[in-house]
């Protein structure tokens, strides 16, 4: 079950990020979807609207999945995102799953990668 949840989290996020959030919801979300990101309305329609808008406004964005970690009914994704004009971000998304390996809740944290750093280590 743990591996299925990890696979579902990556597939869900990739499908939504690359422009098909409605299909992502259909395939990977359970009966309810609780959203904790303050920029996205609660429920599935808020998620779909947000990612459809991001696809329209930023079609050339890209995402790399750096780490996928699971514990009990939670999966964490650590990603590196590149947006237009080399605007880069590190994100950490947390998904809670139901007994059918469907996503029912989401939290995230996003940090822009600065142009300069006090060390040479990547943030991802």
N, CA, C and O atoms as a GROMACS GRO file, in nm:
protein
  496
    1UNK      N    1   0.083  -0.120   0.000
    1UNK     CA    2   0.000   0.000   0.000
    1UNK      C    3   0.087   0.126   0.000
    1UNK      O    4   0.055   0.224  -0.067
    2UNK      N    5   0.198   0.123   0.076
    2UNK     CA    6   0.286   0.239   0.085
    2UNK      C    7   0.341   0.278  -0.052
    2UNK      O    8   0.344   0.397  -0.087
    3UNK      N    9   0.384   0.180  -0.130
    3UNK     CA   10   0.438   0.208  -0.263
    3UNK      C   11   0.330   0.262  -0.356
    3UNK      O   12   0.355   0.352  -0.437
    4UNK      N   13   0.209   0.209  -0.345
    4UNK     CA   14   0.097   0.257  -0.427
    4UNK      C   15   0.066   0.403  -0.394
    4UNK      O   16   0.041   0.483  -0.484
    5UNK      N   17   0.068   0.438  -0.266
    5UNK     CA   18   0.042   0.576  -0.227
    5UNK      C   19   0.152   0.668  -0.282
    5UNK      O   20   0.122   0.777  -0.330
    6UNK      N   21   0.277   0.625  -0.275
    6UNK     CA   22   0.387   0.706  -0.329
    6UNK      C   23   0.370   0.725  -0.480
    6UNK      O   24   0.385   0.837  -0.530
    7UNK      N   25   0.340   0.618  -0.550
    7UNK     CA   26   0.318   0.627  -0.695
    7UNK      C   27   0.201   0.720  -0.727
    7UNK      O   28   0.209   0.802  -0.818
    8UNK      N   29   0.093   0.707  -0.651
    8UNK     CA   30  -0.026   0.790  -0.674
    8UNK      C   31   0.003   0.938  -0.648
    8UNK      O   32  -0.045   1.025  -0.721
    9UNK      N   33   0.079   0.968  -0.544
    9UNK     CA   34   0.111   1.107  -0.513
    9UNK      C   35   0.190   1.171  -0.626
    9UNK      O   36   0.160   1.283  -0.668
   10UNK      N   37   0.291   1.102  -0.676
   10UNK     CA   38   0.373   1.155  -0.786
   10UNK      C   39   0.289   1.170  -0.912
   10UNK      O   40   0.294   1.273  -0.978
   11UNK      N   41   0.213   1.067  -0.946
   11UNK     CA   42   0.131   1.071  -1.068
   11UNK      C   43   0.028   1.183  -1.060
   11UNK      O   44   0.006   1.256  -1.158
   12UNK      N   45  -0.036   1.198  -0.945
   12UNK     CA   46  -0.135   1.302  -0.923
   12UNK      C   47  -0.074   1.441  -0.944
   12UNK      O   48  -0.127   1.522  -1.021
   13UNK      N   49   0.036   1.467  -0.877
   13UNK     CA   50   0.096   1.599  -0.883
   13UNK      C   51   0.150   1.628  -1.023
   13UNK      O   52   0.134   1.740  -1.073
   14UNK      N   53   0.214   1.531  -1.085
   14UNK     CA   54   0.269   1.550  -1.220
   14UNK      C   55   0.158   1.580  -1.320
   14UNK      O   56   0.172   1.671  -1.402
   15UNK      N   57   0.050   1.504  -1.315
   15UNK     CA   58  -0.062   1.523  -1.408
   15UNK      C   59  -0.125   1.661  -1.390
   15UNK      O   60  -0.154   1.729  -1.488
   16UNK      N   61  -0.145   1.703  -1.266
   16UNK     CA   62  -0.202   1.835  -1.240
   16UNK      C   63  -0.106   1.945  -1.282
   16UNK      O   64  -0.147   2.041  -1.347
   17UNK      N   65   0.018   1.934  -1.246
   17UNK     CA   66   0.119   2.036  -1.273
   17UNK      C   67   0.139   2.054  -1.423
   17UNK      O   68   0.161   2.166  -1.470
   18UNK      N   69   0.132   1.945  -1.497
   18UNK     CA   70   0.153   1.952  -1.642
   18UNK      C   71   0.027   1.988  -1.719
   18UNK      O   72   0.029   1.987  -1.842
   19UNK      N   73  -0.082   2.020  -1.650
   19UNK     CA   74  -0.197   2.078  -1.718
   19UNK      C   75  -0.325   1.999  -1.723
   19UNK      O   76  -0.418   2.038  -1.793
   20UNK      N   77  -0.334   1.887  -1.650
   20UNK     CA   78  -0.459   1.811  -1.653
   20UNK      C   79  -0.508   1.781  -1.511
   20UNK      O   80  -0.517   1.665  -1.472
   21UNK      N   81  -0.540   1.886  -1.433
   21UNK     CA   82  -0.581   1.863  -1.295
   21UNK      C   83  -0.714   1.789  -1.281
   21UNK      O   84  -0.734   1.717  -1.184
   22UNK      N   85  -0.804   1.807  -1.376
   22UNK     CA   86  -0.933   1.736  -1.368
   22UNK      C   87  -0.912   1.585  -1.375
   22UNK      O   88  -0.972   1.510  -1.299
   23UNK      N   89  -0.826   1.541  -1.466
   23UNK     CA   90  -0.796   1.398  -1.478
   23UNK      C   91  -0.724   1.349  -1.352
   23UNK      O   92  -0.748   1.238  -1.305
   24UNK      N   93  -0.636   1.433  -1.296
   24UNK     CA   94  -0.565   1.396  -1.173
   24UNK      C   95  -0.664   1.372  -1.059
   24UNK      O   96  -0.650   1.276  -0.983
   25UNK      N   97  -0.763   1.459  -1.049
   25UNK     CA   98  -0.867   1.443  -0.946
   25UNK      C   99  -0.946   1.314  -0.968
   25UNK      O  100  -0.968   1.237  -0.875
   26UNK      N  101  -0.988   1.291  -1.092
   26UNK     CA  102  -1.066   1.171  -1.126
   26UNK      C  103  -0.992   1.043  -1.089
   26UNK      O  104  -1.052   0.949  -1.038
   27UNK      N  105  -0.862   1.039  -1.115
   27UNK     CA  106  -0.785   0.917  -1.096
   27UNK      C  107  -0.734   0.896  -0.953
   27UNK      O  108  -0.724   0.782  -0.907
   28UNK      N  109  -0.703   1.005  -0.882
   28UNK     CA  110  -0.626   0.988  -0.759
   28UNK      C  111  -0.686   1.047  -0.632
   28UNK      O  112  -0.626   1.034  -0.526
   29UNK      N  113  -0.803   1.110  -0.639
   29UNK     CA  114  -0.860   1.173  -0.520
   29UNK      C  115  -0.982   1.095  -0.471
   29UNK      O  116  -1.061   1.043  -0.549
   30UNK      N  117  -0.995   1.089  -0.339
   30UNK     CA  118  -1.105   1.016  -0.276
   30UNK      C  119  -1.234   1.097  -0.272
   30UNK      O  120  -1.252   1.190  -0.350
   31UNK      N  121  -1.322   1.060  -0.180
   31UNK     CA  122  -1.455   1.122  -0.168
   31UNK      C  123  -1.448   1.271  -0.138
   31UNK      O  124  -1.529   1.349  -0.188
   32UNK      N  125  -1.352   1.310  -0.056
   32UNK     CA  126  -1.339   1.451  -0.017
   32UNK      C  127  -1.195   1.494  -0.041
   32UNK      O  128  -1.105   1.410  -0.047
   33UNK      N  129  -1.174   1.624  -0.054
   33UNK     CA  130  -1.038   1.676  -0.072
   33UNK      C  131  -1.025   1.803   0.012
   33UNK      O  132  -1.086   1.905  -0.019
   34UNK      N  133  -0.945   1.795   0.117
   34UNK     CA  134  -0.924   1.906   0.208
   34UNK      C  135  -0.793   1.975   0.167
   34UNK      O  136  -0.688   1.911   0.160
   35UNK      N  137  -0.801   2.105   0.141
   35UNK     CA  138  -0.687   2.183   0.094
   35UNK      C  139  -0.641   2.278   0.204
   35UNK      O  140  -0.722   2.349   0.263
   36UNK      N  141  -0.509   2.279   0.232
   36UNK     CA  142  -0.454   2.368   0.334
   36UNK      C  143  -0.372   2.482   0.275
   36UNK      O  144  -0.330   2.572   0.348
   37UNK      N  145  -0.347   2.482   0.144
   37UNK     CA  146  -0.274   2.592   0.080
   37UNK      C  147  -0.368   2.713   0.076
   37UNK      O  148  -0.477   2.703   0.019
   38UNK      N  149  -0.330   2.826   0.136
   38UNK     CA  150  -0.421   2.942   0.142
   38UNK      C  151  -0.449   3.006   0.006
   38UNK      O  152  -0.542   3.087  -0.006
   39UNK      N  153  -0.371   2.973  -0.097
   39UNK     CA  154  -0.394   3.028  -0.231
   39UNK      C  155  -0.490   2.944  -0.315
   39UNK      O  156  -0.523   2.983  -0.427
   40UNK      N  157  -0.534   2.830  -0.262
   40UNK     CA  158  -0.618   2.738  -0.338
   40UNK      C  159  -0.746   2.713  -0.258
   40UNK      O  160  -0.741   2.682  -0.140
   41UNK      N  161  -0.860   2.728  -0.324
   41UNK     CA  162  -0.988   2.704  -0.256
   41UNK      C  163  -1.000   2.557  -0.214
   41UNK      O  164  -0.944   2.468  -0.278
   42UNK      N  165  -1.072   2.533  -0.105
   42UNK     CA  166  -1.094   2.398  -0.056
   42UNK      C  167  -1.173   2.316  -0.157
   42UNK      O  168  -1.254   2.371  -0.231
   43UNK      N  169  -1.151   2.186  -0.159
   43UNK     CA  170  -1.227   2.096  -0.247
   43UNK      C  171  -1.162   2.080  -0.383
   43UNK      O  172  -1.063   2.146  -0.416
   44UNK      N  173  -1.220   1.991  -0.462
   44UNK     CA  174  -1.160   1.956  -0.590
   44UNK      C  175  -1.170   2.067  -0.694
   44UNK      O  176  -1.078   2.085  -0.773
   45UNK      N  177  -1.280   2.140  -0.697
   45UNK     CA  178  -1.294   2.246  -0.799
   45UNK      C  179  -1.193   2.358  -0.778
   45UNK      O  180  -1.143   2.414  -0.876
   46UNK      N  181  -1.162   2.390  -0.655
   46UNK     CA  182  -1.060   2.491  -0.627
   46UNK      C  183  -0.924   2.446  -0.678
   46UNK      O  184  -0.848   2.526  -0.735
   47UNK      N  185  -0.893   2.320  -0.659
   47UNK     CA  186  -0.768   2.262  -0.706
   47UNK      C  187  -0.760   2.268  -0.859
   47UNK      O  188  -0.660   2.309  -0.917
   48UNK      N  189  -0.869   2.226  -0.923
   48UNK     CA  190  -0.873   2.225  -1.070
   48UNK      C  191  -0.856   2.366  -1.125
   48UNK      O  192  -0.776   2.388  -1.216
   49UNK      N  193  -0.929   2.462  -1.070
   49UNK     CA  194  -0.921   2.600  -1.117
   49UNK      C  195  -0.779   2.655  -1.102
   49UNK      O  196  -0.727   2.718  -1.194
   50UNK      N  197  -0.717   2.630  -0.989
   50UNK     CA  198  -0.582   2.680  -0.964
   50UNK      C  199  -0.483   2.624  -1.067
   50UNK      O  200  -0.408   2.700  -1.128
   51UNK      N  201  -0.483   2.493  -1.086
   51UNK     CA  202  -0.385   2.433  -1.176
   51UNK      C  203  -0.415   2.460  -1.323
   51UNK      O  204  -0.322   2.466  -1.404
   52UNK      N  205  -0.541   2.476  -1.359
   52UNK     CA  206  -0.572   2.516  -1.497
   52UNK      C  207  -0.521   2.658  -1.523
   52UNK      O  208  -0.469   2.687  -1.631
   53UNK      N  209  -0.536   2.746  -1.425
   53UNK     CA  210  -0.487   2.883  -1.438
   53UNK      C  211  -0.334   2.884  -1.446
   53UNK      O  212  -0.278   2.958  -1.527
   54UNK      N  213  -0.268   2.805  -1.365
   54UNK     CA  214  -0.121   2.799  -1.370
   54UNK      C  215  -0.073   2.749  -1.506
   54UNK      O  216   0.029   2.796  -1.558
   55UNK      N  217  -0.146   2.655  -1.564
   55UNK     CA  218  -0.108   2.602  -1.695
   55UNK      C  219  -0.126   2.709  -1.804
   55UNK      O  220  -0.042   2.722  -1.893
   56UNK      N  221  -0.234   2.785  -1.796
   56UNK     CA  222  -0.256   2.893  -1.894
   56UNK      C  223  -0.150   3.002  -1.881
   56UNK      O  224  -0.096   3.049  -1.982
   57UNK      N  225  -0.119   3.040  -1.759
   57UNK     CA  226  -0.027   3.151  -1.736
   57UNK      C  227   0.120   3.112  -1.748
   57UNK      O  228   0.203   3.195  -1.785
   58UNK      N  229   0.153   2.987  -1.717
   58UNK     CA  230   0.293   2.942  -1.715
   58UNK      C  231   0.307   2.804  -1.780
   58UNK      O  232   0.344   2.709  -1.712
   59UNK      N  233   0.279   2.792  -1.908
   59UNK     CA  234   0.281   2.660  -1.972
   59UNK      C  235   0.420   2.596  -1.979
   59UNK      O  236   0.429   2.474  -1.996
   60UNK      N  237   0.525   2.673  -1.967
   60UNK     CA  238   0.660   2.618  -1.981
   60UNK      C  239   0.728   2.583  -1.847
   60UNK      O  240   0.847   2.556  -1.844
   61UNK      N  241   0.652   2.585  -1.740
   61UNK     CA  242   0.710   2.548  -1.611
   61UNK      C  243   0.747   2.399  -1.610
   61UNK      O  244   0.691   2.321  -1.687
   62UNK      N  245   0.840   2.362  -1.524
   62UNK     CA  246   0.878   2.220  -1.516
   62UNK      C  247   0.895   2.181  -1.369
   62UNK      O  248   0.914   2.265  -1.282
   63UNK      N  249   0.889   2.051  -1.346
   63UNK     CA  250   0.901   1.999  -1.209
   63UNK      C  251   0.988   1.874  -1.209
   63UNK      O  252   0.980   1.791  -1.300
   64UNK      N  253   1.069   1.863  -1.105
   64UNK     CA  254   1.151   1.744  -1.082
   64UNK      C  255   1.116   1.693  -0.943
   64UNK      O  256   1.118   1.769  -0.846
   65UNK      N  257   1.086   1.564  -0.932
   65UNK     CA  258   1.058   1.503  -0.803
   65UNK      C  259   1.190   1.455  -0.744
   65UNK      O  260   1.252   1.362  -0.796
   66UNK      N  261   1.233   1.519  -0.636
   66UNK     CA  262   1.364   1.492  -0.578
   66UNK      C  263   1.355   1.378  -0.476
   66UNK      O  264   1.440   1.289  -0.474
   67UNK      N  265   1.252   1.382  -0.392
   67UNK     CA  266   1.233   1.279  -0.290
   67UNK      C  267   1.085   1.248  -0.274
   67UNK      O  268   1.000   1.335  -0.289
   68UNK      N  269   1.057   1.122  -0.243
   68UNK     CA  270   0.921   1.079  -0.211
   68UNK      C  271   0.932   0.995  -0.083
   68UNK      O  272   0.998   0.892  -0.082
   69UNK      N  273   0.866   1.040   0.022
   69UNK     CA  274   0.878   0.976   0.153
   69UNK      C  275   0.738   0.943   0.203
   69UNK      O  276   0.646   1.023   0.187
   70UNK      N  277   0.721   0.826   0.262
   70UNK     CA  278   0.589   0.791   0.315
   70UNK      C  279   0.598   0.739   0.458
   70UNK      O  280   0.697   0.679   0.499
   71UNK      N  281   0.491   0.766   0.531
   71UNK     CA  282   0.477   0.717   0.667
   71UNK      C  283   0.328   0.705   0.697
   71UNK      O  284   0.253   0.802   0.686
   72UNK      N  285   0.287   0.587   0.735
   72UNK     CA  286   0.146   0.559   0.764
   72UNK      C  287   0.059   0.601   0.646
   72UNK      O  288   0.077   0.548   0.536
   73UNK      N  289  -0.035   0.695   0.664
   73UNK     CA  290  -0.124   0.734   0.554
   73UNK      C  291  -0.079   0.864   0.487
   73UNK      O  292  -0.158   0.928   0.417
   74UNK      N  293   0.048   0.903   0.508
   74UNK     CA  294   0.101   1.028   0.453
   74UNK      C  295   0.212   1.003   0.352
   74UNK      O  296   0.292   0.911   0.368
   75UNK      N  297   0.216   1.086   0.248
   75UNK     CA  298   0.327   1.086   0.152
   75UNK      C  299   0.375   1.229   0.139
   75UNK      O  300   0.295   1.322   0.126
   76UNK      N  301   0.507   1.247   0.142
   76UNK     CA  302   0.569   1.377   0.124
   76UNK      C  303   0.646   1.379  -0.007
   76UNK      O  304   0.720   1.286  -0.038
   77UNK      N  305   0.627   1.485  -0.084
   77UNK     CA  306   0.701   1.506  -0.208
   77UNK      C  307   0.792   1.627  -0.191
   77UNK      O  308   0.746   1.734  -0.149
   78UNK      N  309   0.918   1.611  -0.223
   78UNK     CA  310   1.015   1.721  -0.221
   78UNK      C  311   1.048   1.748  -0.368
   78UNK      O  312   1.101   1.660  -0.436
   79UNK      N  313   1.016   1.867  -0.417
   79UNK     CA  314   1.032   1.895  -0.560
   79UNK      C  315   1.117   2.019  -0.586
   79UNK      O  316   1.134   2.106  -0.501
   80UNK      N  317   1.168   2.022  -0.707
   80UNK     CA  318   1.239   2.139  -0.761
   80UNK      C  319   1.158   2.185  -0.882
   80UNK      O  320   1.139   2.108  -0.976
   81UNK      N  321   1.112   2.309  -0.879
   81UNK     CA  322   1.031   2.363  -0.988
   81UNK      C  323   1.104   2.478  -1.055
   81UNK      O  324   1.165   2.562  -0.988
   82UNK      N  325   1.096   2.481  -1.188
   82UNK     CA  326   1.153   2.592  -1.265
   82UNK      C  327   1.040   2.657  -1.343
   82UNK      O  328   0.968   2.592  -1.419
   83UNK      N  329   1.026   2.787  -1.321
   83UNK     CA  330   0.921   2.867  -1.384
   83UNK      C  331   0.985   2.962  -1.485
   83UNK      O  332   1.108   2.967  -1.492
   84UNK      N  333   0.908   3.036  -1.561
   84UNK     CA  334   0.966   3.128  -1.661
   84UNK      C  335   1.070   3.223  -1.599
   84UNK      O  336   1.063   3.257  -1.481
   85UNK      N  337   1.164   3.263  -1.681
   85UNK     CA  338   1.272   3.354  -1.642
   85UNK      C  339   1.362   3.293  -1.534
   85UNK      O  340   1.416   3.365  -1.449
   86UNK      N  341   1.378   3.161  -1.538
   86UNK     CA  342   1.464   3.089  -1.443
   86UNK      C  343   1.427   3.115  -1.298
   86UNK      O  344   1.514   3.118  -1.211
   87UNK      N  345   1.300   3.133  -1.271
   87UNK     CA  346   1.247   3.151  -1.137
   87UNK      C  347   1.231   3.011  -1.077
   87UNK      O  348   1.147   2.934  -1.122
   88UNK      N  349   1.311   2.978  -0.976
   88UNK     CA  350   1.313   2.842  -0.922
   88UNK      C  351   1.257   2.836  -0.780
   88UNK      O  352   1.271   2.929  -0.701
   89UNK      N  353   1.193   2.723  -0.750
   89UNK     CA  354   1.132   2.701  -0.620
   89UNK      C  355   1.162   2.559  -0.571
   89UNK      O  356   1.181   2.467  -0.650
   90UNK      N  357   1.164   2.545  -0.441
   90UNK     CA  358   1.166   2.415  -0.375
   90UNK      C  359   1.031   2.402  -0.306
   90UNK      O  360   0.989   2.494  -0.235
   91UNK      N  361   0.964   2.290  -0.324
   91UNK     CA  362   0.836   2.269  -0.257
   91UNK      C  363   0.838   2.139  -0.178
   91UNK      O  364   0.912   2.046  -0.210
   92UNK      N  365   0.757   2.137  -0.076
   92UNK     CA  366   0.734   2.017   0.002
   92UNK      C  367   0.583   2.004   0.014
   92UNK      O  368   0.517   2.086   0.077
   93UNK      N  369   0.531   1.900  -0.045
   93UNK     CA  370   0.388   1.873  -0.043
   93UNK      C  371   0.364   1.748   0.039
   93UNK      O  372   0.437   1.650   0.030
   94UNK      N  373   0.259   1.754   0.120
   94UNK     CA  374   0.221   1.640   0.204
   94UNK      C  375   0.078   1.601   0.168
   94UNK      O  376  -0.011   1.686   0.164
   95UNK      N  377   0.058   1.474   0.144
   95UNK     CA  378  -0.073   1.422   0.108
   95UNK      C  379  -0.115   1.315   0.208
   95UNK      O  380  -0.036   1.228   0.244
   96UNK      N  381  -0.242   1.322   0.252
   96UNK     CA  382  -0.299   1.216   0.336
   96UNK      C  383  -0.389   1.132   0.247
   96UNK      O  384  -0.464   1.186   0.165
   97UNK      N  385  -0.382   1.002   0.263
   97UNK     CA  386  -0.456   0.907   0.181
   97UNK      C  387  -0.562   0.834   0.262
   97UNK      O  388  -0.550   0.818   0.383
   98UNK      N  389  -0.668   0.790   0.192
   98UNK     CA  390  -0.770   0.707   0.256
   98UNK      C  391  -0.730   0.560   0.242
   98UNK      O  392  -0.622   0.529   0.191
   99UNK      N  393  -0.815   0.470   0.286
   99UNK     CA  394  -0.787   0.326   0.284
   99UNK      C  395  -0.777   0.269   0.143
   99UNK      O  396  -0.727   0.158   0.126
  100UNK      N  397  -0.823   0.343   0.041
  100UNK     CA  398  -0.816   0.298  -0.098
  100UNK      C  399  -0.700   0.361  -0.175
  100UNK      O  400  -0.698   0.358  -0.298
  101UNK      N  401  -0.603   0.417  -0.102
  101UNK     CA  402  -0.486   0.483  -0.162
  101UNK      C  403  -0.526   0.603  -0.247
  101UNK      O  404  -0.463   0.632  -0.349
  102UNK      N  405  -0.632   0.672  -0.205
  102UNK     CA  406  -0.677   0.794  -0.271
  102UNK      C  407  -0.645   0.914  -0.182
  102UNK      O  408  -0.654   0.906  -0.060
  103UNK      N  409  -0.607   1.025  -0.245
  103UNK     CA  410  -0.570   1.146  -0.172
  103UNK      C  411  -0.695   1.214  -0.117
  103UNK      O  412  -0.795   1.229  -0.187
  104UNK      N  413  -0.689   1.254   0.010
  104UNK     CA  414  -0.802   1.322   0.073
  104UNK      C  415  -0.764   1.453   0.141
  104UNK      O  416  -0.852   1.528   0.184
  105UNK      N  417  -0.632   1.481   0.152
  105UNK     CA  418  -0.592   1.604   0.218
  105UNK      C  419  -0.453   1.645   0.170
  105UNK      O  420  -0.370   1.560   0.138
  106UNK      N  421  -0.428   1.777   0.165
  106UNK     CA  422  -0.301   1.830   0.114
  106UNK      C  423  -0.252   1.951   0.193
  106UNK      O  424  -0.329   2.042   0.225
  107UNK      N  425  -0.122   1.952   0.223
  107UNK     CA  426  -0.052   2.066   0.281
  107UNK      C  427   0.072   2.090   0.196
  107UNK      O  428   0.122   1.998   0.132
  108UNK      N  429   0.122   2.213   0.193
  108UNK     CA  430   0.247   2.238   0.123
  108UNK      C  431   0.322   2.356   0.180
  108UNK      O  432   0.267   2.439   0.252
  109UNK      N  433   0.450   2.361   0.146
  109UNK     CA  434   0.536   2.474   0.178
  109UNK      C  435   0.620   2.501   0.054
  109UNK      O  436   0.671   2.408  -0.008
  110UNK      N  437   0.632   2.629   0.018
  110UNK     CA  438   0.703   2.668  -0.103
  110UNK      C  439   0.807   2.772  -0.066
  110UNK      O  440   0.779   2.865   0.009
  111UNK      N  441   0.928   2.755  -0.120
  111UNK     CA  442   1.034   2.852  -0.096
  111UNK      C  443   1.104   2.883  -0.227
  111UNK      O  444   1.146   2.792  -0.299
  112UNK      N  445   1.118   3.010  -0.259
  112UNK     CA  446   1.190   3.050  -0.378
  112UNK      C  447   1.339   3.029  -0.355
  112UNK      O  448   1.390   3.059  -0.247
  113UNK      N  449   1.408   2.977  -0.456
  113UNK     CA  450   1.552   2.958  -0.447
  113UNK      C  451   1.619   3.092  -0.476
  113UNK      O  452   1.601   3.148  -0.584
  114UNK      N  453   1.696   3.144  -0.380
  114UNK     CA  454   1.760   3.274  -0.402
  114UNK      C  455   1.872   3.266  -0.506
  114UNK      O  456   1.927   3.158  -0.531
  115UNK      N  457   1.905   3.378  -0.564
  115UNK     CA  458   2.012   3.384  -0.665
  115UNK      C  459   2.149   3.364  -0.602
  115UNK      O  460   2.241   3.317  -0.670
  116UNK      N  461   2.164   3.398  -0.475
  116UNK     CA  462   2.291   3.378  -0.406
  116UNK      C  463   2.267   3.301  -0.276
  116UNK      O  464   2.156   3.301  -0.222
  117UNK      N  465   2.372   3.234  -0.228
  117UNK     CA  466   2.361   3.151  -0.107
  117UNK      C  467   2.490   3.161  -0.027
  117UNK      O  468   2.597   3.182  -0.083
  118UNK      N  469   2.478   3.147   0.102
  118UNK     CA  470   2.595   3.148   0.190
  118UNK      C  471   2.673   3.016   0.183
  118UNK      O  472   2.781   3.005   0.240
  119UNK      N  473   2.617   2.916   0.113
  119UNK     CA  474   2.685   2.788   0.095
  119UNK      C  475   2.663   2.737  -0.047
  119UNK      O  476   2.583   2.794  -0.122
  120UNK      N  477   2.732   2.632  -0.084
  120UNK     CA  478   2.722   2.576  -0.218
  120UNK      C  479   2.624   2.460  -0.230
  120UNK      O  480   2.615   2.398  -0.335
  121UNK      N  481   2.550   2.431  -0.123
  121UNK     CA  482   2.458   2.318  -0.123
  121UNK      C  483   2.328   2.354  -0.192
  121UNK      O  484   2.278   2.465  -0.177
  122UNK      N  485   2.275   2.259  -0.267
  122UNK     CA  486   2.144   2.280  -0.330
  122UNK      C  487   2.036   2.276  -0.222
  122UNK      O  488   2.054   2.216  -0.116
  123UNK      N  489   1.924   2.339  -0.250
  123UNK     CA  490   1.810   2.335  -0.158
  123UNK      C  491   1.723   2.213  -0.182
  123UNK      O  492   1.623   2.194  -0.113
  124UNK      N  493   1.756   2.131  -0.278
  124UNK     CA  494   1.676   2.014  -0.314
  124UNK      C  495   1.763   1.893  -0.333
  124UNK      O  496   1.712   1.785  -0.363
   0.00000   0.00000   0.00000
